Amino acid sequence: MDLMSRQKGKSKYLKSTWYILVNEFCERFTYYGLKIMYLTRILKFNGDESTIIYHSFIFLSYFVPLPCAILADSYWGKFKTITCLSSIYVVGCIVLTGASIANKFGLDVQRVLAFLGLFSISVGTGGVKPCNFAFGGDQFQLPQQEKHLQHFATKFTLAVYTGSLISTFLMPELRHSIHCFGRDTCFPLAFGVPTIMMLIAIAIFVAGKNTYVRKKPENNVLTRTFGCIFYALRAKFTSSVPCKTHWLDNAKGKYTESEISDTRSVLSVICVFTAYPVFWSLFEQPGSRWTLQALLMNGRVDFLNWTIKPDQIQMLVPLFGVIVLVLFDAVLYPMFAAIGLRKPLQKLTLCGALAVIAFVFAALLQFKIAGNTTEIPSGEGRLYIYNGFDCPVFVQSKSLQLQNQIGPLEMFNVSHAVVSQNSSEDVMVVGITLRFGPKCNFVLDNYEFHTTITIIEGKEISYHLARLNANTIALNRIGIHDSLVKEKFGNPNLRVLVDHTFDYDDNITLTCADHNSFTSYPLSVFRGMHFNAIKVGKYNVFYNGKMVPTPTMDIIPATFYTLTLQRNGDKMDVRLFTKDEGNYIHILWQLPQYLCMSIADIIFMVTIIKFSFTEAPISMKSFIAAISMLTLALGNLLVVIISTISFKNQAHEFLLYSGLMFADTLLLGYFSVVYRSKNTDKTDSMTLNEHEMEETTVSD
């Protein structure tokens, strides 16, 4: 081949692969525009439910590649498969956008439409996933263009991360900054833009139709592969003369040496794939559990006058990914070689170690957000009394050796050893006397109120001193006992205590002070004076549409709040009490876990993309890519299973993932020692002259 024909071949290769790269960029932009916050904010699913739905969607997205890869390798070919499944992808995007608009049809209708849209998207993206890189790899001639393939793998991953970077930054801004359809968010716009990007992706991909190298599908390749496996197994157990080499050699005679060799390669690669699911279970959690963690954190950047959105912090993954990719060929590969990390599986072992560290960071951060939790000493119970009057009350109890004053609208608490009065329960009922100060003009002078209270070992019990009606004073027990367990995801909890002058249907609301937020909680939500989870933020109390002149209440994560309301003529007294405070820390404290996970992600992805392609037989590259993606589906299935267990503390769940990943890292280390690449001999035998030709020659 002369120089001109070489240059012509090189240009053709570059042009065809750029179509594929731009298509992948647009598809990833669309995929990462779909957010878990739509499930929690609009469709009203709780943290565990939204996590299960989110990871079930991803599970399906990575399970579908298996049948679609069979379709591509054996029937349609990669080009037709990508084109047809991308059309289904677009339909799903349109339906999901429609679901976000259909708020007038009720929540159930929105949920059904959203599930239909997500199902179509998962089928569409699943059909595209195993074919895009494999189709790009078909444009190269191996092993002569091995380095070109490596550069393409880096560019392909760069397209993935660039698309997701722009999407994870831009879509939350569109969702948060623009209000539409009567909401303080605009998910129709945040979903509509990715829909347009997916249409552009199809148009660009089809535009390159005449430049692609399109290999014909081989109809019987998978049938022959599975037939070889079953025939060899049957021969192994029925033959009187067992084969002394590999058990697949029992298929000799009916299957060719090439078919047996390809089958052996497929099984060896699939064996390595068994170590992938645990890593993938960690890989997808920045989009779910870490986003839920970010909801409890302060994203304000004052010097930029900008707030980092909870789902926007995910942009650190592609941002770090792009930076690492830029350094990949020039810095990381030489650095890995210098420290002895030359094999793909050695690099994957390093990724596993980084993932372990990332989730340890996530657990420590969750512990910090949760703050302190009440611990009652063994043999004791705790008592809280809230004074619902704007005058002092004196509390006296001989049994508790107690004599104390509760200030106007204040709270008093005491712990006391429980002397059981019932052999079956550690419960103590004691008498208590309440005397009202001279400013309490609603009672006679020197009035004393005698009643009893209950103390239970290991429990907190709250009482509210208020009037049941204009003539009756009561010390009301609030529920059975107070909760000592903080909400799993660290959301703050609030209860509201009122007297007879209020009705829970009164027009009283707790409204977010952020003008960009429409978050509001009516008094009726707190009926029964039980704790209810609310969003983190600053709130004001409104009565009949007017703000009550009290300080803005700063509600922080993982904290129990008790709000007391009391009428005093035309004035309303409001008092907020806190218990077991959490910590409202900055969202950038997630940076260490994102840094470790992002570096692990990018090295893992680049390595397995090339590993899957180069280790797969020529006729089964989409199939092997699909099996690789199936491991990602299994990883998300693992997340779904663990989410259904529903740990009471999210930090403990993060530690479980870290422990599973540590065990998986040991497995990857084992594979890095025992696995022998089928390309080892080819690579070792390549001469210096062949490497030089690889740099300058690209053939059709």
RAPE-V471695 format. One record per helix or strand. SS is the DSSP state (helix for helix, strand for strand). FROM is the first residue (numbers start at 1). TO is the last residue. If there is no record, write none. Layout:
# RAPE-V471695
((SS	FROM	TO) (SS	FROM	TO))
This chain:
# RAPE-V471695
((helix	3	31) (helix	37	41) (helix	47	76) (helix	78	101) (helix	103	105) (helix	107	137) (helix	146	177) (helix	187	207) (helix	209	211) (helix	221	238) (helix	247	251) (strand	252	252) (strand	255	255) (helix	257	273) (helix	276	287) (helix	289	294) (strand	298	298) (strand	300	301) (helix	302	304) (strand	306	307) (helix	315	338) (helix	344	370) (strand	380	387) (strand	393	397) (strand	402	406) (strand	411	417) (strand	422	422) (strand	425	425) (strand	427	436) (strand	448	456) (strand	460	469) (strand	472	477) (strand	482	482) (strand	492	497) (strand	508	512) (strand	520	522) (helix	523	526) (strand	532	534) (strand	537	543) (strand	546	547) (strand	553	555) (strand	560	568) (strand	571	579) (strand	586	586) (helix	587	615) (helix	618	645) (helix	650	674) (helix	680	685) (helix	688	696))
